[in-house]
Amino acid sequence: MTWQLTLAGLGVGILVGMTGMGGGSLMTPILIILFGFDAKVAVGTDILHGAVFKSFGAVRHRMLGTVHARLTFWMFLGSGPMSLLGVYAASRMGDSSGVESLEAKLVGAALVLGGLGYLAKTFIRGGVQGSDAPFLLRRRDRLIAVTLGATCGFVVGLTSVGSGTFFGLVMLLVFPLTAQKIVGTDIFHAAALLWVAGIGHLVAGDVNLHAMGWLLIGSIPGILLGSQMSIGIPDRALRIAFAIILCLSGVKLLNVPHASVIIVAALAAGAVVLSIYSFRQLYFRKPPALPRGGTPGPEQS
């Protein structure tokens, strides 16, 4: 179980690089469902892996000047301590017999909420109008930032889900930042938060360092490769597919009645939609227009 982990890391890295999707939300269910990891160890391994993984993006965004440092500080003031409380709660669950299923169910619930939040983040174009003007935090803004950090930080420490979804969604709705600064601030804060929670899980013995190393071998070049790739599938369609995958993974971990039937039906519907889209692209694509004053080719003479 080495090259398979590297391949999983590569796939998640490419997705994050292409679309900015939250890799942690996808990696935890992969470790649990496909590789059979204990839920608690999957969460801890994923969080520390995400800390290293997102640090590359955080440094890049800081160099580009797309990080709102003060907002990051106030969010981290709430998220850092509360993420450790989430780590402690997860560790206590593992100490009791028969509670591992509860940890998996909590991860499943967070995945469903994360998928729905990602759908909202994909379609919402409103919220507070972004501006390039300096954003000076008022008392209200600092309270919102600390509350957001505390609430979502606990969820991240407990389940590893939400560092790249909930924070960005709330910032989009309530803070007057440009899209670039929302992404940069989100990634920079997520990296700091995941380091705190990841070290907490490491101290608690909930990290598989061997697996994390093999994941990083794939995910680091994956995110660099993905950021340079261009694909034919529209960005919005890919994000919707990602959100659906999160929800289906959550349904599986929650042991919803007839979960397998729901997943197969959803995947079948997705395959049909993808086939229709591919057919339309192949047979109904408009030919490129001739330049004004252009001469028709030999077949048009």
C-alpha positions in Angstrom: 0.0 0.0 0.0 2.6 2.5 -1.2 2.2 3.4 -4.8 -1.6 3.4 -4.4 -1.3 6.1 -1.7 1.0 8.1 -4.0 -1.5 7.8 -6.8 -4.3 9.0 -4.6 -2.2 11.9 -3.5 -1.4 12.7 -7.1 -5.1 12.7 -8.1 -6.2 14.9 -5.2 -3.2 17.3 -5.8 -4.2 17.7 -9.5 -7.8 18.4 -8.6 -6.7 21.0 -6.0 -4.3 22.6 -8.5 -6.9 22.8 -11.3 -9.9 24.0 -9.3 -8.8 25.2 -5.9 -11.0 22.5 -4.3 -10.3 21.5 -0.7 -8.1 18.4 -0.9 -8.7 17.4 2.7 -12.4 16.9 2.2 -11.7 14.3 -0.4 -8.6 12.6 1.1 -10.3 11.6 4.4 -13.1 9.5 2.8 -10.5 8.0 0.4 -8.4 6.8 3.3 -11.4 5.4 5.1 -13.4 3.9 2.3 -10.8 2.8 -0.2 -7.8 2.0 2.1 -9.7 0.9 5.2 -8.0 3.3 7.6 -9.4 3.7 11.1 -11.5 7.0 11.0 -9.5 8.6 13.7 -6.1 7.8 12.0 -7.5 8.9 8.6 -8.5 12.3 10.1 -5.1 12.8 11.8 -3.0 11.7 8.8 -5.1 13.8 6.4 -4.8 17.0 8.6 -1.0 16.8 8.9 -0.7 15.9 5.2 -2.9 19.0 4.4 -0.7 21.2 6.6 2.4 20.4 4.5 0.4 20.3 1.3 -1.3 23.7 1.7 1.9 25.5 3.0 3.2 25.5 -0.6 0.1 27.5 -1.8 0.2 29.7 1.4 3.7 30.8 0.7 2.9 31.5 -2.9 -0.2 33.6 -2.1 1.8 35.6 0.6 4.4 36.4 -2.0 1.7 37.6 -4.4 0.2 39.8 -1.8 -3.2 38.1 -1.8 -3.4 37.4 1.9 -5.2 39.7 4.4 -2.9 39.1 7.3 -5.1 40.8 10.0 -8.1 38.8 9.0 -6.1 35.6 9.1 -4.9 36.5 12.6 -8.4 37.0 14.0 -9.7 33.8 12.4 -6.7 31.9 13.7 -7.3 33.3 17.2 -10.5 31.3 17.3 -9.6 28.4 15.1 -6.2 27.4 16.6 -7.4 26.7 20.2 -10.7 25.2 19.1 -9.0 22.9 16.6 -7.1 21.4 19.5 -10.3 20.9 21.4 -11.6 19.0 18.3 -8.5 16.9 18.3 -9.0 16.1 22.0 -12.6 15.2 21.4 -11.6 12.8 18.5 -8.9 11.3 20.8 -11.4 10.7 23.6 -13.8 9.0 21.1 -11.0 6.5 20.2 -10.5 5.6 23.9 -14.0 4.3 24.3 -15.1 0.9 23.0 -17.4 0.9 20.0 -17.2 4.6 19.4 -15.1 4.5 16.3 -18.3 4.3 14.2 -19.3 7.6 15.8 -16.1 9.2 14.5 -16.9 7.9 11.0 -20.5 9.2 11.2 -19.2 12.7 12.3 -16.8 12.7 9.3 -19.8 11.6 7.1 -22.0 14.4 8.4 -19.2 17.0 7.9 -18.7 15.7 4.3 -22.4 16.1 3.5 -22.4 19.7 4.9 -19.1 20.4 3.2 -20.5 19.2 -0.2 -23.6 21.4 0.3 -21.4 24.3 1.3 -19.2 23.8 -1.7 -22.3 23.8 -4.0 -23.3 27.1 -2.4 -19.8 28.5 -2.8 -19.8 27.5 -6.5 -23.1 29.2 -7.4 -23.1 32.2 -5.1 -21.9 35.3 -6.9 -23.4 37.8 -4.6 -22.5 38.7 -1.0 -20.5 41.7 -0.1 -19.0 43.4 -3.2 -15.3 42.9 -3.3 -12.9 45.8 -3.6 -9.2 46.4 -4.0 -9.3 49.2 -1.4 -7.6 48.4 1.9 -10.1 46.5 4.2 -9.8 47.9 7.8 -11.3 45.5 10.3 -14.0 46.9 12.6 -15.0 45.4 15.9 -17.9 43.6 14.1 -15.5 42.1 11.6 -13.1 40.9 14.3 -16.0 39.2 16.2 -17.2 37.5 13.0 -13.7 36.3 12.3 -13.1 34.9 15.8 -16.5 33.2 15.8 -16.0 31.7 12.4 -12.6 30.4 13.4 -13.8 28.9 16.6 -16.8 27.2 15.1 -15.1 25.8 12.0 -11.8 25.2 13.7 -13.4 22.7 16.1 -15.0 20.8 13.1 -11.7 20.7 11.3 -9.8 19.3 14.3 -12.5 16.7 14.8 -13.1 15.6 11.2 -10.5 17.3 8.9 -13.4 18.7 6.8 -14.1 22.3 6.2 -10.7 24.2 6.1 -11.1 25.0 2.4 -14.9 25.3 2.2 -16.7 26.9 5.2 -14.1 29.7 5.7 -14.1 30.7 2.1 -17.9 30.7 1.9 -18.4 32.9 4.9 -15.6 35.3 3.8 -17.3 35.5 0.4 -20.6 36.5 2.0 -19.5 39.0 4.7 -16.1 40.5 3.9 -15.5 43.0 1.1 -12.5 41.2 -0.4 -11.7 40.4 -4.0 -11.8 36.8 -5.1 -8.0 36.6 -5.1 -7.8 37.8 -1.5 -10.5 35.4 -0.4 -8.6 32.4 -1.9 -5.2 33.6 -0.6 -6.5 34.4 2.9 -8.4 31.1 3.0 -5.4 29.0 2.0 -2.9 30.8 4.3 -5.3 30.5 7.3 -6.0 26.8 6.5 -2.3 26.0 6.4 -1.7 27.6 9.8 -4.8 25.9 11.3 -3.9 22.5 9.9 -0.4 22.7 11.4 -1.8 23.3 14.8 -4.4 20.5 14.5 -2.0 18.2 12.7 0.6 18.5 15.5 -2.1 17.8 18.0 -3.1 14.6 16.2 0.6 13.7 15.9 1.1 14.0 19.7 -2.1 12.0 20.3 -0.7 9.2 18.1 -3.4 9.6 15.4 -1.0 10.1 12.4 0.3 7.4 10.1 3.6 9.0 9.1 4.4 6.2 6.6 1.1 6.8 4.7 1.5 10.6 4.9 4.9 10.4 3.3 3.7 8.4 0.4 0.7 10.8 0.0 3.0 13.8 -0.2 5.2 12.2 -2.9 2.1 12.3 -5.1 0.2 15.4 -3.9 3.0 18.0 -4.0 3.9 17.4 -7.7 0.2 16.9 -8.3 -0.8 20.4 -7.2 2.1 21.9 -9.2 1.1 20.0 -12.3 -2.6 20.7 -11.8 -2.1 24.4 -11.6 -0.6 24.3 -15.1 -3.2 22.1 -16.7 -6.1 23.1 -18.8 -9.0 20.7 -19.3 -12.1 20.6 -21.5 -14.5 20.2 -18.6 -15.8 23.6 -17.4 -14.6 24.6 -14.0 -18.1 24.9 -12.6 -19.1 21.4 -13.8 -16.0 20.0 -12.1 -16.8 21.8 -8.9 -20.3 20.5 -8.9 -19.1 17.0 -9.5 -16.7 17.4 -6.5 -19.5 18.6 -4.3 -21.6 15.6 -5.3 -18.7 13.2 -4.5 -18.4 14.7 -1.1 -22.1 14.2 -0.4 -22.0 10.6 -1.6 -18.9 9.9 0.5 -20.8 11.3 3.5 -23.8 9.2 2.7 -21.6 6.1 2.6 -19.9 6.8 6.0 -23.3 7.7 7.6 -24.6 4.2 6.7 -27.7 5.7 5.2 -30.3 3.0 4.4 -29.8 1.8 0.8 -26.6 3.9 0.6 -25.2 1.7 -2.2 -28.3 2.1 -4.3 -28.2 5.9 -3.8 -24.5 6.1 -4.8 -24.9 3.8 -7.9 -27.9 5.8 -9.0 -26.1 9.1 -8.6 -23.0 7.9 -10.4 -25.2 6.5 -13.2 -27.0 9.8 -13.5 -23.6 11.6 -13.6 -22.4 9.2 -16.4 -25.5 10.0 -18.4 -25.1 13.8 -18.0 -21.4 13.5 -18.9 -22.3 11.5 -22.0 -24.9 14.0 -23.1 -22.4 16.8 -22.6 -19.7 15.0 -24.5 -22.1 14.3 -27.4 -23.2 17.9 -27.6 -19.6 19.1 -27.6 -18.6 16.6 -30.3 -21.5 17.0 -32.7 -23.0 20.4 -32.1 -19.9 22.5 -31.6 -20.0 25.6 -33.8 -17.3 25.8 -36.4 -14.8 28.7 -36.0 -16.0 31.8 -37.7 -14.0 33.1 -40.7 -12.2 36.4 -40.1 -13.9 39.4 -41.6 -12.9 39.6 -45.2 -11.4 36.2 -45.0 -11.2 33.9 -48.1 -13.1 30.6 -48.0 -11.0 27.5 -48.2 -10.9 25.3 -51.3 -13.8 23.1 -50.1 -16.0 26.3 -49.9 -15.2 27.6 -53.4 
